[in-house]
């Protein structure tokens, strides 16, 4: 476990310098180079020290080319100074604590490439309360609500969106080419049928099952109509006979 102690050595830095350097726009490599210079100057109670590119690169774990580029930048900004050449032929470097001399420019901002505008999804068509499709949706919703309440399943349609219902009604009429009168007949019938009234609880389901519902409705209505016609004719026959006419001459 690391256990650094001040007694084992420390680098004295004036608070004013620290406060100024943290305000300065330096990249990561530049900041690490400044700290390396502090370590080998202030850390050894000296103002300057000769340091090679290779030594600095090893201290901050960076490439020589990277160190050379960023060191030149710090020198040009007058944050670091070159005070001559040392005995080993390397530059003698120091930190310029007179920050009023620093040449600091605003961070260069690379132009942002304009990306193609993202196409917003088309907003769902809105139907006002006076529109035919909204009225159809409301009409069916009220009928379905009554069925749901009676069956104790109101929660299934509690969050219904009438705009969505209206759009399904529009699709039923405009896309599926269903006559509005037929649509109303099916809506009226489906909420009375023992099976379908609890299985068609939305406009979407109505549209999805419409062809099947229309066939079922027609099939259930026809037998009643034929039965009624037969009874009417039988009554007419009895009257014909009662009036003294020949049954064989009765026109069925």
Beta strands, then each sheet from edge to edge (+ up, - down):
strand 1: 48-50
strand 2: 80-85
strand 3: 91-95
sheet 1: 1+ 3- 2+
end
